[in-house]
């Protein structure tokens, strides 16, 4: 009986210590890595996008998709491509290609700590997408292109 109580107390102590360790790692990682990662992802995306996007807020979470690190963008708006003319479409929702509640990018935790930001998985939630073509057959979804060089 005494052994069982000691085992339970020992296990509970280690679980609490592990929880505190994970919480402190999560806090430090978020404060240390978030500005750099958000800037890096934003710059890389803008260099390849042919259209305007807006993002309300961005966060990093280690616990949300453990063991991966998640970069979460909230209230993302992706606007229609530049060649698309919304006046040539007979619908009210033609300026935006997509409205996304959350865009989640996941990274391997070891690569993340080495600042090797390779996206492992991406996902969206609470999204509304308007795929349209205007009367001159110009689609609103041609938004991705080749990366712009630093000289441009």
TORFIVEX-393660 format. One record per atom (N, C-alpha, C): residue in three letters; y, x, z. Coordinates in steps of 0.001 Angstrom, whole numbers. Atoms other than C-alpha are relative to their C-alpha. Example, Ala and Ser with C-alpha at 12.3 -4.5 7.8 and 13.67 -1.06 7.14 Angstrom:
<pts>
  rest        y        x        z
   ala    -1190      890        0
   ala    -4500    12300     7800
   ala     1200      900        0
   ser    -1190     -820      -60
   ser    -1060    13670     7140
   ser     1090     -770      730
</pts>
This chain:
<pts>
  rest        y        x        z
   unk    -1193      822        0
   unk        0        0        0
   unk     1262      869        0
   unk    -1145     -891     -104
   unk     2380     2790      940
   unk      252      734    -1320
   unk      -98     -685     1285
   unk     1644     4595    -2348
   unk      657     -901    -1045
   unk     -564      957      965
   unk     2508     1462    -4356
   unk     1495     -162      205
   unk    -1428      134     -292
   unk     5877     1117    -2612
   unk      746     1255     -452
   unk     -634    -1244      427
   unk     6689     4796    -3206
   unk       83       78    -1523
   unk       18      -20     1461
   unk     5691     4452    -6862
   unk     1058     -941     -573
   unk    -1007      975      449
   unk     7895     1374    -7301
   unk     1406      550      226
   unk    -1324     -571     -285
   unk    10880     3072    -5613
   unk      298     1182     -927
   unk     -174    -1146      880
   unk    10371     6260    -7652
   unk      308     -470    -1428
   unk     -210      544     1348
   unk    10153     4257   -10913
   unk     1375     -658     -112
   unk    -1303      667       15
   unk    13212     2156   -10039
   unk     1133     1024       13
   unk    -1018    -1049      -54
   unk    15222     5282    -9190
   unk      168      657    -1362
   unk      -72     -638     1306
   unk    14357     6920   -12502
   unk      541     -950    -1064
   unk     -537      967      965
   unk    15113     3727   -14460
   unk     1515     -151      161
   unk    -1440       79     -242
   unk    18544     3446   -12826
   unk      685     1274     -487
   unk     -579    -1265      455
   unk    19216     7145   -13480
   unk       36       54    -1528
   unk       41       15     1462
   unk    18156     6734   -17121
   unk     1047     -956     -566
   unk    -1020      960      450
   unk    20371     3661   -17519
   unk     1400      583      144
   unk    -1307     -627     -196
   unk    23344     5542   -16063
   unk      228     1130     -996
   unk     -107    -1073      974
   unk    22647     8519   -18319
   unk      304     -560    -1391
   unk     -254      617     1304
   unk    22493     6300   -21427
   unk     1405     -598      -79
   unk    -1345      585      -10
   unk    25683     4487   -20424
   unk     1062     1088     -101
   unk    -1008    -1066       66
   unk    27570     7753   -19869
   unk      -24      691    -1356
   unk       82     -580     1347
   unk    26290     9226   -23164
   unk      673     -921    -1004
   unk     -626      973      896
   unk    27352     6049   -24935
   unk     1520       46      115
   unk    -1443      -37     -224
   unk    30826     6170   -23382
   unk      621     1270     -577
   unk     -542    -1282      472
   unk    31392     9873   -24129
   unk      -66       66    -1524
   unk      158      -35     1453
   unk    30043     9576   -27676
   unk     1018     -893     -682
   unk     -969      925      581
   unk    32221     6577   -28400
   unk     1403      594       27
   unk    -1350     -551     -119
   unk    35377     8266   -27138
   unk      177     1270     -829
   unk     -111    -1274      690
   unk    34636    11628   -28748
   unk     -158     -133    -1519
   unk      336       54     1422
   unk    33179    10646   -32130
   unk      691    -1116     -788
   unk     -516     1155      735
   unk    34794     7305   -32994
   unk     1161      319     -924
   unk    -1121     -243      921
   unk    38133     8541   -34401
   unk     -411      790    -1243
   unk      418     -815     1136
   unk    36493    11177   -36599
   unk     -900     -748     -956
   unk      931      731      860
   unk    33726     8935   -37875
   unk      710    -1113     -754
   unk     -733     1074      676
   unk    36019     6004   -38637
   unk      871      585    -1115
   unk     -829     -643     1028
   unk    38404     8327   -40501
   unk     -849      489    -1166
   unk      875     -538     1043
   unk    35561     9991   -42414
   unk     -532    -1114     -900
   unk      564     1099      784
   unk    33926     6732   -43502
   unk     1093     -695     -801
   unk    -1104      659      695
   unk    37271     5160   -44397
   unk      476      824    -1189
   unk     -447     -870     1104
   unk    38388     8149   -46484
   unk    -1019       41    -1126
   unk     1048      -30     1031
   unk    35038     8329   -48297
   unk      -62    -1319     -763
   unk       51     1302      670
   unk    35040     4603   -49028
   unk     1214     -195     -903
   unk    -1221      172      792
   unk    38659     4564   -50222
   unk      -37      877    -1244
   unk       59     -887     1163
   unk    37959     7514   -52528
   unk     -893     -564    -1103
   unk      908      560      996
   unk    35288     5442   -54295
   unk      291    -1451     -339
   unk     -317     1400      266
   unk    36765     1952   -54157
   unk     1086     -126    -1063
   unk     -990      281     1044
   unk    38680      554   -57102
   unk      874    -1192      385
   unk     -738     1168     -454
   unk    40200    -2249   -55038
   unk      450      192     1450
   unk     -530      -53    -1358
   unk    41920    -2957   -51737
   unk     -982     -637      979
   unk      765      603    -1089
   unk    40071    -3595   -48469
   unk      865       -4     1243
   unk     -676      -16    -1297
   unk    41297    -4470   -45015
   unk    -1055     -178     1091
   unk      911       45    -1138
   unk    39557    -4017   -41671
   unk      836     -233     1245
   unk     -756      305    -1215
   unk    40753    -5521   -38395
   unk     -260     1033     1099
   unk      352     -851    -1134
   unk    38863    -3240   -35987
   unk    -1326      708     -315
   unk     1259     -735      150
   unk    36056     -630   -35836
   unk     -447      522     1362
   unk      579     -484    -1259
   unk    33716      328   -32968
   unk    -1263      796     -293
   unk     1275     -708       50
   unk    30788     2668   -32348
   unk     -858     -495     1152
   unk      932      411    -1043
   unk    27706     1576   -30438
   unk    -1283      812     -115
   unk     1289     -695      -36
   unk    24679     3611   -29401
   unk    -1093     -977      412
   unk     1001      894     -557
   unk    22919      780   -27619
   unk     -349    -1181     -911
   unk      217     1197      817
   unk    23225    -1998   -30235
   unk    -1257      103     -861
   unk     1167     -201      859
   unk    20595     -589   -32640
   unk     -728     1278      402
   unk      621    -1200     -550
   unk    19063     2065   -30401
   unk    -1336      256     -692
   unk     -637    -1279     -295
   unk    18045     4803   -31219
   unk     1053      411    -1021
   unk    -1034     -345      977
   unk    20447     4692   -34183
   unk     1385     -240      579
   unk    -1402      197     -340
   unk    24203     4975   -33802
   unk      581     -956    -1033
   unk     -558      996      911
   unk    26069     2017   -35295
   unk     1519       85      -34
   unk    -1442      122      206
   unk    29572     1935   -36734
   unk      220    -1428     -480
   unk     -170     1422      272
   unk    30735    -1678   -36737
   unk     1448     -269     -376
   unk    -1318      419      467
   unk    33691    -2930   -38771
   unk       82    -1517      148
   unk     -186     1432     -228
   unk    35060    -6354   -37826
   unk     1044     -569     -960
   unk     -910      745      880
   unk    36758    -8873   -40131
   unk      456      843    -1192
   unk     -237     -797     1194
   unk    36498    -6940   -43374
   unk      303     -939    -1167
   unk     -346      743     1209
   unk    38236    -8365   -46459
   unk      -61      951    -1181
   unk       97     -780     1230
   unk    37329    -7016   -49890
   unk      661     -837    -1087
   unk     -760      747      997
   unk    39768    -8046   -52601
   unk     -601      175    -1392
   unk      535      -17     1362
   unk    38927    -8784   -56235
   unk      438     1254     -747
   unk     -289    -1200      780
   unk    38868    -5955   -58778
   unk     1331     -119     -730
   unk    -1343      -41      579
   unk    42110    -4892   -60461
   unk      106     -708    -1342
   unk      -51      631     1322
   unk    41224    -6168   -63950
   unk     -199    -1510       46
   unk      238     1436     -166
   unk    40353    -9611   -62602
   unk     1328     -719      197
   unk    -1235      772     -117
   unk    43121   -12198   -63010
   unk     -309    -1330      685
   unk      337     1224     -724
   unk    42849   -14906   -60321
   unk      668    -1255     -572
   unk     -665     1168      600
   unk    45266   -17150   -62251
   unk     -812     -595    -1143
   unk      829      483     1099
   unk    42634   -17464   -64987
   unk    -1311     -611      495
   unk     1177      646     -594
   unk    40098   -19056   -62606
   unk      454    -1305      628
   unk     -369     1323     -509
   unk    40104   -22711   -61610
   unk     -633     -263     1366
   unk      488      181    -1369
   unk    39257   -22273   -57920
   unk     1047      573      953
   unk    -1012     -445     -950
   unk    41322   -21722   -54801
   unk     -301     1329      670
   unk      401    -1198     -728
   unk    39378   -18747   -53367
   unk     -284     1167     -945
   unk      305    -1027      992
   unk    39735   -16114   -56081
   unk      630     1359      295
   unk     -637    -1280     -288
   unk    41902   -13379   -54533
   unk     -945      966      703
   unk      928     -852     -748
   unk    39126   -12086   -52246
   unk    -1405     -100     -589
   unk     1407      -35      399
   unk    35693   -10998   -53363
   unk     -879     -361     1192
   unk      838      245    -1176
   unk    34316   -11081   -49811
   unk      810        1     1281
   unk     -487        5    -1376
   unk    35177   -11913   -46238
   unk    -1227      214      869
   unk     1168     -377     -781
   unk    32777   -10230   -43818
   unk      379       48     1476
   unk     -247      -12    -1438
   unk    32660   -10906   -40083
   unk     -303     1352      615
   unk      387    -1324     -480
   unk    30801    -7662   -39328
   unk     -710      770    -1112
   unk      680     -949      873
   unk    29839    -4713   -41503
   unk     -523     1101      911
   unk      626     -944     -923
   unk    27365    -2467   -39673
   unk     -633     1136     -798
   unk      583    -1184      604
   unk    26539     1085   -40763
   unk     -761      742     1093
   unk      823     -683     -999
   unk    23691     2849   -38943
   unk     -261     1442     -425
   unk      186    -1427      210
   unk    23261     6606   -38575
   unk    -1094      509      928
   unk      971     -664     -843
   unk    20435     8777   -37256
   unk      757      705     1120
   unk     -740     -516    -1149
   unk    21471     9863   -33764
   unk      116     1529      -31
   unk      -64    -1464       45
   unk    20594    13569   -34268
   unk      986      455    -1072
   unk     -962     -327     1053
   unk    22465    13744   -37587
   unk     1423     -332      439
   unk    -1312      434     -470
   unk    25342    11877   -35972
   unk      628     1044      915
   unk     -535    -1000     -928
   unk    25744    14436   -33179
   unk      310     1311     -699
   unk     -289    -1205      783
   unk    25675    17210   -35773
   unk     1139     -246     -985
   unk    -1073      435      896
   unk    28470    15349   -37609
   unk     -445       20    -1467
   unk      566      150     1334
   unk    26206    14896   -40623
   unk     -151    -1503     -231
   unk      -71     1456       70
   unk    27165    11317   -41440
   unk     -655     -539    -1268
   unk      733      639     1093
   unk    24463     9940   -43753
   unk     -376    -1392      459
   unk      300     1384     -373
   unk    24163     6171   -43697
   unk    -1496     -238     -152
   unk     1431      285       -9
   unk    20608     5229   -42764
   unk     -271    -1446     -407
   unk      167     1421      268
   unk    21031     1454   -43006
   unk     1374     -673       68
   unk    -1250      770      -30
   unk    23829    -1017   -43709
   unk     -345    -1486       36
   unk      224     1436      -68
   unk    24124    -4712   -42975
   unk     1300     -743      205
   unk    -1162      862     -202
   unk    26570    -7589   -42893
   unk     -440    -1261      738
   unk      256     1302     -614
   unk    26811   -10759   -40858
   unk     1261     -841     -132
   unk    -1092      960      107
   unk    28962   -13849   -41109
   unk      874      318    -1219
   unk     -709     -379     1223
   unk    29918   -13145   -44729
   unk      110    -1171     -962
   unk     -225      957     1072
   unk    31345   -15279   -47506
   unk      383      809    -1234
   unk     -228     -787     1204
   unk    31196   -13852   -51037
   unk      336     -931    -1157
   unk     -424      752     1191
   unk    33025   -15203   -54111
   unk     -227      871    -1226
   unk      246     -742     1232
   unk    31485   -13831   -57302
   unk      533     -849    -1143
   unk     -686      768     1034
   unk    33726   -14923   -60162
   unk      239      840    -1243
   unk     -422     -607     1255
   unk    34591   -14166   -63762
   unk     1161     -836     -523
   unk    -1147      758      513
   unk    37986   -15095   -65207
   unk     -254     -421    -1452
   unk      193      529     1355
   unk    38477   -16761   -68592
   unk      -17     1092    -1076
   unk       80    -1125      936
   unk    38753   -13322   -70245
   unk    -1240      858      288
   unk     1265     -652     -362
   unk    35282   -12386   -68869
   unk      170     1261      847
   unk     -204    -1106     -929
   unk    36706    -9956   -66303
   unk     -558     -419     1370
   unk      574      369    -1302
   unk    34563   -10036   -63116
   unk      864      502     1151
   unk     -740     -421    -1195
   unk    36029    -9769   -59637
   unk     -796      978      853
   unk      884     -811     -832
   unk    33136    -7631   -58360
   unk     -133     1457     -449
   unk       28    -1417      377
   unk    33751    -4307   -60140
   unk      963      757      901
   unk     -865     -601    -1022
   unk    35077    -2566   -57067
   unk     -368     1434      329
   unk      500    -1327     -359
   unk    33073      690   -56869
   unk       70      899    -1208
   unk      -84     -951     1098
   unk    33701     3761   -58995
   unk     -365     1380      447
   unk      272    -1397     -331
   unk    33323     7511   -59056
   unk     1007      484     1037
   unk     -884     -563    -1032
   unk    34752     9489   -56169
   unk     1161      737     -651
   unk    -1195     -708      483
   unk    38282    10699   -56755
   unk       -7     1399      569
   unk      -51    -1382     -490
   unk    38663    14435   -56499
   unk     1249      193      831
   unk    -1191     -243     -826
   unk    41120    15855   -53966
   unk     1235      329     -821
   unk    -1154     -346      841
   unk    43323    16958   -56887
   unk      718    -1230     -527
   unk     -608     1221      552
   unk    43984    13335   -57970
   unk      964     -634      975
</pts>
